């Protein structure tokens, strides 16, 4: 443990010196880091920094007026884990701060927690090669890619991605999936769902769904307390939905 503490202090001090001497960074920001002797990991809305001792401190970024802010010890484990994720993915040398997956982290849905990719493969993975993601973090639909190795696993892959979306995007993705599955009786099956969604981002899928015109009902009415609408069945020869291009 003493050796790890020494290595943390050495790495954080090294990165502190590099940060303070980097003339491309705003001078007031460099002065703040120098005065606090703490390295920033997360910038907003809560600025979280780590000291060479491994101690986490934070302050509300919007309250900073250019002087020395009032900082506090950051005792929220979720905030610390999020700060570690972004700090390490921005600066891999800080991985010494977190040698194992945090207990409250989410296993990366894309690499399934292996975190052993390197180079371009790691850069393309949602976790950037760490194998884990911050807890309760709603990720950008542009960065979430549905990916699996075959049609039998596409529903599971969609579900894993859905859990990382905000409630709004979660509902929209569920609707798209339901719409695709509803075509099954007309010849559009799970293989079509796989071809349509696999290796595509949530943002791409939702954008294309938004462009589809709403179908016009052939008839509508009400029987007792039940309202109904009748639609023409889709043409099974139409492969537009199966073609990602």
N, C-alpha and C positions, 0 to 999 in steps of 0.2 A: 504493500500500500504506500509506504514511504517513497519507493522508487517511482510509482505512478504519480504521486503528488509532485515529486521533483520534475518529472517529465511535463506535467501539465503547466507548472510554473514556467518552465523553460520555453515551451511552445507559445504560451500566451504572452510572455514578455517579448519574445521575438516578433510576434504578430503586432503587438502594441507599438514597438519601435518602427516597424514597417508602415503601420497606419499613420503614425504621427509625422513621419518623414515624407509621406506621399503628397507631393505638391498638387496633384490633380484633385485632391479632396478639399472641400470647403475649409478654409482656415479656422472658422469658428467651431466646426465639428471636430477638427484635429485638436484644437485647444481643449475642448470639453473632454475628449478621450484622455489627453495628457493629464489634465487636472484630476480626473476621476481615477486614473490608472486602471481603467477597465475597458475591455475590448467589446465593441457592439456586435451583437449577434442578430438582433431583430430590431427594426427601426420604428414601426408604427403598427397600431395606435399606441402600444406600450413599447418603449425602448428598453430592451433587455441587454445587459452587458455582463461579461464574466471577468473576474479579477484573477490574477495569477494564482491566488489561493484556491481557485475553483469555486469561489462564492459568486452567486448570481445577484445582481442588483438591477433595479428598474426605476423608470420614471415615465410619466405621461408625456409623450412627445409634443403634443399640442400646447402644453403648458410651458415648454422651454422657450425663453425669450433671448437666448444668446449667452446668458450667464451660466453659473453653475447651478443646476437644478437640485432640488431635494430628492435624493434617491432613497430607496428602501430595499431591504432584503426581499428578494422575490421568492415567496414561499409557495406559490401556486405551481404544483407539479406539471399541470397541463401547459402552462405558459412556458415553463423551463424546457419542457420537451419540444414544444414548437420552436423555441429559440435555438435549441440544439440542432434541430433539423435544418433550419435555414442557414444557421451559422456554418455547419459542417458542409452542406451542399455548396455553399458559396466559397468555402475555404477548407478543402479536404485535410489540411494539416491539423485542423482542430478535432479530428476524429478521436484523438487521445482523450477528449472530454467525455466520450461515450463509447466504450469498447464493446458493449452488448446492447441488445434491443431494450429500450426502456419498458418498464412493466405496463405503462399505460398507453404505449404506442399501438398503432394499427399495423398489422402485417401488410406489406405491399401486395396489392392484388395482381400486379403485373408479373413480378418475378417470384411471387409466392414466398417472400422472405429470404430468398437465397442471398441477395445483395452481393453476389460475387462477380457481377459483370464489370467490365472495364472498358475504357475508351468510348467510342460512339454508342455502343450498346447501353452502357450505364447512363449516358447523357439522355438517351431516348426513353429510359425507364422513369416512371412517375417518381420513384424514390431516389433517383440519381445514384443507384448502386448501394444504398444503405440497407435496403431490405425492409424498411419500416417507414411509416408516415405519422405525422402528428395526430393525436387523438381528437376525434370529433371535428376534424377539419373538412369543411366543404370545399372541394377542389374545383378549379376552373374547368368547365366542360371542354375547353380546348385542349387541356392537358390530359384528360381521361380518355384512354383508348380501349375499346372493347377488343380483346384478343384471346383466342384459344386455338387449339390444334385440330378441331373437327366439329361437325354439326352437333354431335351428342353433348358437347360441353358449352354450346353457345348460350343456353338459358342461364347456366351457372355463372358464366363470364359477365353477362348482362347484370345479373343480380349483385355480383361483387362490385361492379362499377356504380350501380345505383345507390349502394349504401354510402358512397363517398360524395354524393351530390346533395345540394340543398333541397328542401322539400319541394320547391317549385320545379326544379329540373328533374327531380325524381319522378314526379307525377307525369311530366311531359314524356320522359323516356318510357314509362310504363304504358302510356297511351299508344306510343308508336309500336311497342312490342305487341300490344293487344290487337292493334290494327293489322299487323302482319300475320299473326296467328289466325285471325278471323278469315284469312284467305285460304286456309288449309282445305276447306271443303271444295274449293274451286281449283285445287291443284297447287296452291302455294303452301309448301310445308316447311318444316324446320330447316331443311337444307337451303331453302330460299332465304330464310332468316339469317342463316350463317353467312351466305354469300353477300347478303345486303349489309350486315353490320360488322362482320369480322374485320379487324385491323382498321377500324375507323373511329374517329373521335366522336364523343357525344355531341359536340357542337356541330359537326358535319351532319350527323344523322338528324338532329333537330332542325337544322336549317333547311334541309331537303324536305322534311315533313311539313314545314311551314309553307313551302312553295306549292304543295299539292292542293288543288282546289277542293273545297268541301263538296261531297256528292249531293246531288239534288234528289230528294225522295220522289218516287213515282206516285206514291199516295200516302196519305196520313189521315188519322182520325182517332176516335176514342171509343172504346167498348167498355161500358160501365165506368170504372175508375182508372182503367188502363189506357194510356195513350200509346199509339204505335206509329211507326214510319216504315214504309217499304222502299227498298233500294234495289236497283238492278244489280245482278250478280256480276262480279268482275270477270273479264274475259281471260280465261286460263292461258290463252296464247300470248297475252301481253306480258312480256318479260322485263318491262322497264324497271320494276321494283327489284328484280334480281340482279340488275346490272349496276354496279357501283359507279360507273363512269357517267 
